[in-house]
Amino acid sequence: MRKLVMAFMVLALMLGGASLTAYAADCTKDTPFDKVWDWGTTIGKEGMEKNKVLAKNKADRVAACTKREAEKAAKEAQKAAGDMKKKLGF
């Protein structure tokens, strides 16, 4: 048990320093984290049940990514509007 705990701690420290992209640059592409998550959520499932879980995970990721992109665009638009007001003297 002690060896298992030590191995987990070493793995956590090693992965803590690694820079994995948590979010894909393109909303439709899967990151390594996404693939591991999908694998973990489909352990023991087969056929339609597995496909249903994978489709739901993909849809949730795309929806969250789209929401992040929209919020980022709105924030950039507000910043640009503020910069324009400063330039015009308002």
N, C-alpha and C positions, 0 to 999 in steps of 0.2 A: 504494500500500500504506500509506503514511504517513497519507494522508487517511482511509483506512478505520479505522486504529487510533485516530486522533483522534476520529472520529465515534463509535466504540464507547465510548471513554472518556467522552465528553460524555454519551452516552446512559446509561451506567452511573451517572454522577454525578447525572443528572437523576432517574433511577428510584430511586436510593438515598435520596433525600429524600422520595419519594412514599410515602404510607401506603396500601398495598394490603392488603386483608384476605386473609391467607394461608389462613385456615380459615373456611368458611361457618358462619354461626350455626346454620343448619339443615343436618343431615348430607346431605340429599338434594339440596340446591341447589349449583350449580356457581359457583365464583368465576371472575373473569377469568383468573386464573392457571391454573385447571383447564382452561378452554377453550383457552388457548394450548398447554398441555401435551398435550391431546388432539389438537389440530391437528398438533403436531410429531411425535407418535407415529404418526399415521396418514398422513403424507406418502407418496405412492406406493402406498398400499393401496386396494383397492376391494372392494365387496360384502361378503361374509361375513367376510373377513379383517379389514376395517375395523371392522365391527360387533363382532367378537369382541374386538378391542383396546379399543374404547370401553367395552364391557360390563365387561371386566376392570379397566380404570382406574376406572370408577365403583364397582365392587364393592370394590376396594382402598381407595378414598377413604372409602366408607361404613363399612367395617370399622375403619379407622384412627380415624375420627371417633367411632364408637361406643366404641372402646377408650379414647380420650381422655376422653370424657364419663363413662365408668364409673370411671376413675381419679380424675377430678375429684370425683365424687360420694363415692367412698370417702374421699378426703382431707378433704372437708367433714364427713363423718360422724365421722371420727376427731377432728377439731377440736371438733366439737360435743360429743362424748363427753368430751373433755378439759376443756372449759369446764364441763360439767355436774359432773364430779368436783370441780373447784375450788369450785363453788358449794356442793356438798354437804359439802365439807371432807375429801375423801378424798385 
